[in-house]
Structures are given as C-alpha cells and as structure tokens.
C-alpha cells in the first residue's frame, strides 16, 4: 500500500491518502461520508501517516476493504488532489525531526545538492584540512 499526504484543490491542510483504484484517496473525506463504517483505529489513520504505517498489513488491508464499501455505497464522494509536495509528517519539535545525526547530515547534503547546484565541494587547504568541505561558487573555484 502506498501512503502519502496530499492537498485537496482549494484546501490549506494536507490529508493522509492511500493509493487505491489508480488514484490518491484522501482518508478524511471518505471517513466523513460514513464515519460509522470505520473503526476507532482506522479513524486515527485519517490524521497520521505514522499511524497508517504502524497499523500493520492486516489493518491496512481492512482499511482498503472499508474504503471500497464506502465508495460503492456513496458514489457521489469526490475530490481533486493538487500536485504539491508536502512533508510526510509534521515534527512536533526540532528534536523529533533529528531522528539521528547521520540522517540530518546526509539530508542536508542532499538538500544542498538539490537546491544549490552551483555550489561545489572542494578540499580546503591546510590548516583547515580537517574540514573536508569548503563551499565555493563554481565560477570562482581556482586550483
């Protein structure tokens, strides 16, 4: 099961969505159409991508069966998903975001490479040789 957070057209808040029937299906609108169809654990999944991942394969399959039942009973339910990127979850604190130090270091390097392609890595001359990264603009690099 593919899971992500999506924005609906004209909406400001992202929703947890699952890939089902060849489209992203946000859980909250489906749950609001027939709240009595879903269990308490399934309702928790509507708000938290982490809750969906923690639910286990059996509960996620049961969720898809419940979604099919609701969509068959309520064909008028519709939504349009925007093609905007969104973080998979909102960390409640900076400490929660820093899952482990190596992750943060590698993520920052990936962000630098993705958003600052004109910056290149260059070994610094001694006495700063211990600092393996020295950032310089590509046009000003001299050897």
TORPAZA-962153 format. One record per residue (C-alpha): residue number from 1; x, z, y; residue in three letters. Coordinates in nm, 2 decimals. Layout:
BEGIN
(NUM (X Z Y) "ALA");
...
//
This chain:
BEGIN
(1 (0.00 0.00 0.00) "UNK");
(2 (0.14 -0.10 0.34) "UNK");
(3 (0.07 0.16 0.62) "UNK");
(4 (0.14 0.15 0.99) "UNK");
(5 (0.00 0.25 1.33) "UNK");
(6 (-0.18 -0.02 1.53) "UNK");
(7 (-0.35 -0.06 1.87) "UNK");
(8 (-0.70 -0.20 1.88) "UNK");
(9 (-0.78 -0.45 2.15) "UNK");
(10 (-0.86 -0.27 2.47) "UNK");
(11 (-0.75 0.07 2.33) "UNK");
(12 (-0.49 0.31 2.46) "UNK");
(13 (-0.44 0.52 2.14) "UNK");
(14 (-0.28 0.39 1.82) "UNK");
(15 (-0.46 0.43 1.49) "UNK");
(16 (-0.33 0.46 1.13) "UNK");
(17 (-0.41 0.14 0.95) "UNK");
(18 (-0.37 0.01 0.59) "UNK");
(19 (-0.31 -0.35 0.48) "UNK");
(20 (-0.61 -0.44 0.27) "UNK");
(21 (-0.81 -0.76 0.22) "UNK");
(22 (-0.53 -0.95 0.41) "UNK");
(23 (-0.57 -0.77 0.73) "UNK");
(24 (-0.47 -0.44 0.90) "UNK");
(25 (-0.77 -0.20 0.87) "UNK");
(26 (-0.76 0.10 1.11) "UNK");
(27 (-0.89 0.40 0.93) "UNK");
(28 (-1.07 0.58 1.22) "UNK");
(29 (-1.33 0.31 1.29) "UNK");
(30 (-1.41 0.29 0.92) "UNK");
(31 (-1.43 0.67 0.88) "UNK");
(32 (-1.66 0.69 1.19) "UNK");
(33 (-1.90 0.44 1.04) "UNK");
(34 (-1.96 0.65 0.73) "UNK");
(35 (-1.80 0.99 0.76) "UNK");
(36 (-1.98 1.14 0.46) "UNK");
(37 (-1.82 0.88 0.22) "UNK");
(38 (-1.47 1.02 0.27) "UNK");
(39 (-1.32 1.35 0.15) "UNK");
(40 (-1.15 1.60 0.38) "UNK");
(41 (-0.81 1.48 0.27) "UNK");
(42 (-0.90 1.12 0.35) "UNK");
(43 (-1.01 1.23 0.70) "UNK");
(44 (-0.67 1.38 0.75) "UNK");
(45 (-0.52 1.04 0.67) "UNK");
(46 (-0.70 0.88 0.96) "UNK");
(47 (-0.49 1.07 1.21) "UNK");
(48 (-0.15 1.09 1.05) "UNK");
(49 (0.07 0.83 0.89) "UNK");
(50 (0.27 1.11 0.73) "UNK");
(51 (-0.05 1.24 0.57) "UNK");
(52 (-0.11 0.90 0.41) "UNK");
(53 (0.24 0.89 0.27) "UNK");
(54 (0.21 1.25 0.14) "UNK");
(55 (-0.12 1.19 -0.03) "UNK");
(56 (0.02 1.02 -0.34) "UNK");
(57 (-0.06 0.69 -0.51) "UNK");
(58 (-0.39 0.82 -0.67) "UNK");
(59 (-0.53 0.94 -0.34) "UNK");
(60 (-0.43 0.62 -0.16) "UNK");
(61 (-0.60 0.41 -0.43) "UNK");
(62 (-0.91 0.63 -0.40) "UNK");
(63 (-0.90 0.57 -0.02) "UNK");
(64 (-0.90 0.19 -0.07) "UNK");
(65 (-1.20 0.22 -0.31) "UNK");
(66 (-1.38 0.42 -0.04) "UNK");
(67 (-1.29 0.17 0.23) "UNK");
(68 (-1.43 -0.12 0.01) "UNK");
(69 (-1.75 0.08 -0.05) "UNK");
(70 (-1.80 0.14 0.33) "UNK");
(71 (-1.72 -0.22 0.42) "UNK");
(72 (-1.97 -0.35 0.16) "UNK");
(73 (-2.24 -0.12 0.29) "UNK");
(74 (-2.16 -0.18 0.66) "UNK");
(75 (-2.05 -0.54 0.71) "UNK");
(76 (-2.11 -0.51 1.09) "UNK");
(77 (-1.79 -0.29 1.13) "UNK");
(78 (-1.53 -0.50 1.31) "UNK");
(79 (-1.21 -0.46 1.51) "UNK");
(80 (-0.94 -0.67 1.65) "UNK");
(81 (-0.58 -0.54 1.62) "UNK");
(82 (-0.33 -0.60 1.90) "UNK");
(83 (0.02 -0.73 1.82) "UNK");
(84 (0.21 -0.44 1.99) "UNK");
(85 (0.48 -0.24 1.84) "UNK");
(86 (0.43 0.13 1.81) "UNK");
(87 (0.64 0.42 1.66) "UNK");
(88 (0.53 0.52 1.31) "UNK");
(89 (0.47 0.88 1.43) "UNK");
(90 (0.50 1.08 1.75) "UNK");
(91 (0.75 1.36 1.70) "UNK");
(92 (0.63 1.69 1.85) "UNK");
(93 (0.98 1.78 1.96) "UNK");
(94 (1.32 1.62 2.00) "UNK");
(95 (1.44 1.83 1.71) "UNK");
(96 (1.17 1.68 1.49) "UNK");
(97 (1.29 1.34 1.58) "UNK");
(98 (1.65 1.42 1.48) "UNK");
(99 (1.59 1.41 1.11) "UNK");
(100 (1.97 1.42 1.05) "UNK");
(101 (2.27 1.35 1.27) "UNK");
(102 (2.39 1.03 1.09) "UNK");
(103 (2.04 0.88 1.13) "UNK");
(104 (2.04 0.93 1.50) "UNK");
(105 (2.39 0.79 1.54) "UNK");
(106 (2.31 0.48 1.33) "UNK");
(107 (1.97 0.43 1.51) "UNK");
(108 (2.14 0.45 1.85) "UNK");
(109 (2.39 0.18 1.75) "UNK");
(110 (2.10 -0.04 1.62) "UNK");
(111 (1.91 0.01 1.95) "UNK");
(112 (2.23 -0.07 2.15) "UNK");
(113 (2.29 -0.39 1.94) "UNK");
(114 (1.92 -0.49 1.97) "UNK");
(115 (1.87 -0.43 2.34) "UNK");
(116 (2.22 -0.48 2.49) "UNK");
(117 (2.37 -0.78 2.31) "UNK");
(118 (2.62 -0.84 2.59) "UNK");
(119 (2.80 -0.52 2.51) "UNK");
(120 (3.08 -0.54 2.26) "UNK");
(121 (3.27 -0.28 2.07) "UNK");
(122 (3.64 -0.26 2.14) "UNK");
(123 (3.90 -0.02 2.02) "UNK");
(124 (4.03 0.19 2.31) "UNK");
(125 (4.40 0.21 2.38) "UNK");
(126 (4.58 0.53 2.31) "UNK");
(127 (4.55 0.82 2.42) "UNK");
(128 (4.17 0.76 2.36) "UNK");
(129 (4.23 0.61 2.02) "UNK");
(130 (4.03 0.89 1.86) "UNK");
(131 (3.72 0.75 2.03) "UNK");
(132 (3.66 0.44 1.82) "UNK");
(133 (3.40 0.29 2.05) "UNK");
(134 (3.47 0.17 2.40) "UNK");
(135 (3.19 -0.04 2.55) "UNK");
(136 (3.27 -0.32 2.78) "UNK");
(137 (3.08 -0.63 2.91) "UNK");
(138 (3.17 -0.94 2.71) "UNK");
(139 (3.27 -1.12 3.03) "UNK");
(140 (3.52 -0.86 3.13) "UNK");
(141 (3.70 -0.80 2.80) "UNK");
(142 (4.07 -0.85 2.83) "UNK");
(143 (4.33 -0.84 2.55) "UNK");
//
